[in-house]
Amino acid sequence: MSDDTAASLSLVDPRLRRLLAYWLDRRGKRAMPARGDIDPLDFAYLLGSIMLVDVLPQPGGDFRFRYRVYGVDAVAHSGMDLTGRYTEDFPGAEFAAKLKQSYTNLVQGGVPRRVQRREYNDGRYYELEGLLLPLGDAAGINMILVGMAFGPWMMGIAPPQA
């Protein structure tokens, strides 16, 4: 991914732009950094909104996705802690399917992706911008680093400063 491609993600939240710059730096000349190249203390400014998702290949070319880390801000916004659980454990089958599809698209494409959601699910309103970043090695993507930005900045209010 070139810097031009990174700019094309059009991230609104400056903390997500900063996380993407960090990922690009850690990647170097490789397709993606490995999990061992990432130090969560380097992005403490976003730590509560970080998720680490294990990519678990399934027979037939499908995938399951398990949350190794589910940040406290994500818990506060979703009303649940999915640490150790799977995307299909998210309430609302349609929303869970969207999550799985977003992660599958990342694994199949191999490049960072921006997601934006404004929707109701399970009686809650979700308004967020997300950055999905692949982690892995020559064998492929084995983890996804997700940074989330929640809230009113999507309604024209200035986003928080990085």
C-alpha positions as CSV (number, residue, x, y, z in Angstrom):
1,M,0.0,0.0,0.0
2,S,1.4,3.3,-1.0
3,D,1.0,6.6,0.8
4,D,-1.5,7.6,-1.9
5,T,-3.6,4.5,-1.2
6,A,-3.5,5.2,2.5
7,A,-4.7,8.7,1.8
8,S,-7.6,7.3,-0.2
9,L,-9.0,5.7,2.9
10,S,-10.3,9.2,3.8
11,L,-10.2,8.6,7.5
12,V,-12.1,11.2,9.5
13,D,-10.7,10.6,13.0
14,P,-7.1,11.8,13.4
15,R,-6.4,9.0,15.9
16,L,-7.2,6.5,13.2
17,R,-5.0,8.3,10.7
18,R,-2.2,8.2,13.3
19,L,-2.8,4.4,13.8
20,L,-2.5,3.9,10.0
21,A,0.8,5.8,9.9
22,Y,2.1,3.6,12.7
23,W,1.0,0.5,10.8
24,L,2.7,1.7,7.7
25,D,5.9,2.4,9.6
26,R,5.9,-1.0,11.3
27,R,5.2,-2.7,8.0
28,G,8.3,-1.3,6.3
29,K,8.7,-2.9,2.9
30,R,6.6,-6.0,3.7
31,A,3.0,-6.4,2.8
32,M,2.0,-6.1,6.5
33,P,3.6,-6.1,10.0
34,A,3.5,-9.2,12.2
35,R,1.7,-9.1,15.6
36,G,5.2,-9.0,17.2
37,D,6.0,-5.8,15.4
38,I,3.1,-4.0,17.1
39,D,3.4,-2.6,20.7
40,P,0.0,-1.5,22.1
41,L,1.8,1.1,24.2
42,D,2.7,2.9,21.0
43,F,-1.0,3.7,20.5
44,A,-2.1,4.3,24.0
45,Y,-4.1,7.3,22.7
46,L,-6.6,4.8,21.2
47,L,-6.1,1.7,23.4
48,G,-9.6,1.5,24.8
49,S,-10.9,1.4,21.2
50,I,-8.6,-1.3,19.9
51,M,-9.6,-4.8,19.1
52,L,-7.3,-7.7,18.1
53,V,-9.1,-10.3,16.1
54,D,-7.7,-13.8,15.4
55,V,-8.2,-15.1,11.8
56,L,-9.2,-18.7,11.9
57,P,-9.3,-20.4,8.5
58,Q,-12.1,-22.9,8.1
59,P,-12.7,-25.8,5.7
60,G,-13.9,-24.6,2.3
61,G,-12.1,-21.3,2.3
62,D,-14.3,-19.7,5.0
63,F,-13.1,-17.9,8.1
64,R,-14.1,-17.5,11.8
65,F,-13.0,-14.4,13.7
66,R,-12.3,-14.5,17.4
67,Y,-11.8,-11.4,19.5
68,R,-8.5,-11.8,21.4
69,V,-8.9,-8.2,22.7
70,Y,-12.1,-6.2,22.8
71,G,-11.3,-2.6,24.1
72,V,-13.2,-1.0,27.0
73,D,-14.6,1.7,24.8
74,A,-16.0,-0.9,22.4
75,V,-17.5,-2.7,25.5
76,A,-19.1,0.6,26.6
77,H,-20.6,1.3,23.2
78,S,-21.8,-2.2,22.4
79,G,-22.9,-3.1,26.0
80,M,-20.9,-6.4,25.9
81,D,-17.4,-7.7,26.2
82,L,-16.6,-10.0,23.3
83,T,-13.1,-10.9,24.4
84,G,-12.6,-14.6,23.6
85,R,-15.8,-14.7,21.6
86,Y,-16.6,-14.8,17.9
87,T,-18.2,-12.4,15.5
88,E,-21.3,-14.6,15.3
89,D,-21.7,-14.1,19.1
90,F,-22.6,-10.4,18.4
91,P,-26.3,-10.0,18.9
92,G,-28.3,-9.5,15.7
93,A,-27.6,-11.9,12.9
94,E,-27.5,-9.2,10.3
95,F,-25.0,-7.1,12.1
96,A,-22.8,-10.1,13.0
97,A,-22.8,-11.1,9.3
98,K,-21.7,-7.5,8.3
99,L,-18.8,-7.8,10.8
100,K,-17.8,-11.2,9.4
101,Q,-18.0,-9.8,5.8
102,S,-15.8,-6.8,6.7
103,Y,-13.2,-9.0,8.2
104,T,-13.4,-11.5,5.3
105,N,-13.0,-8.7,2.8
106,L,-9.8,-7.6,4.6
107,V,-8.3,-11.0,4.7
108,Q,-9.1,-11.6,1.0
109,G,-7.9,-8.1,-0.1
110,G,-4.8,-8.0,2.2
111,V,-4.9,-4.2,2.6
112,P,-6.2,-1.8,5.2
113,R,-9.8,-0.9,5.0
114,R,-12.0,1.8,6.4
115,V,-15.5,1.0,7.7
116,Q,-18.3,3.3,8.7
117,R,-21.5,2.4,10.4
118,R,-24.6,4.2,11.4
119,E,-27.3,1.7,12.3
120,Y,-29.4,0.2,15.0
121,N,-28.8,-3.3,16.3
122,D,-30.2,-5.0,19.3
123,G,-31.8,-1.8,20.6
124,R,-28.6,0.2,20.3
125,Y,-27.5,2.9,17.9
126,Y,-24.0,2.4,16.4
127,E,-22.2,5.4,14.9
128,L,-18.5,4.6,14.3
129,E,-15.6,4.8,12.0
130,G,-13.2,1.8,12.0
131,L,-9.8,1.0,10.6
132,L,-9.0,-2.6,9.9
133,L,-5.4,-3.5,9.6
134,P,-4.0,-6.9,8.6
135,L,-1.2,-8.5,10.7
136,G,0.6,-11.6,9.6
137,D,3.6,-13.0,7.8
138,A,4.6,-14.7,4.6
139,A,2.0,-17.4,5.2
140,G,-0.8,-14.8,5.3
141,I,-3.0,-12.8,7.6
142,N,-3.5,-14.3,11.0
143,M,-4.8,-11.4,12.9
144,I,-6.6,-8.1,12.4
145,L,-5.8,-4.9,14.3
146,V,-9.0,-2.9,14.5
147,G,-9.1,0.7,15.7
148,M,-12.5,2.3,16.3
149,A,-13.7,5.8,16.7
150,F,-17.2,6.2,18.1
151,G,-19.6,9.0,18.1
152,P,-20.9,12.4,17.3
153,W,-18.0,13.6,15.1
154,M,-19.9,11.7,12.3
155,M,-22.7,14.2,12.7
156,G,-20.6,17.2,11.9
157,I,-19.0,17.7,15.3
158,A,-15.3,18.0,15.2
159,P,-13.4,14.7,15.9
160,P,-11.2,14.5,19.0
161,Q,-7.6,15.5,18.6
162,A,-4.9,12.8,18.3
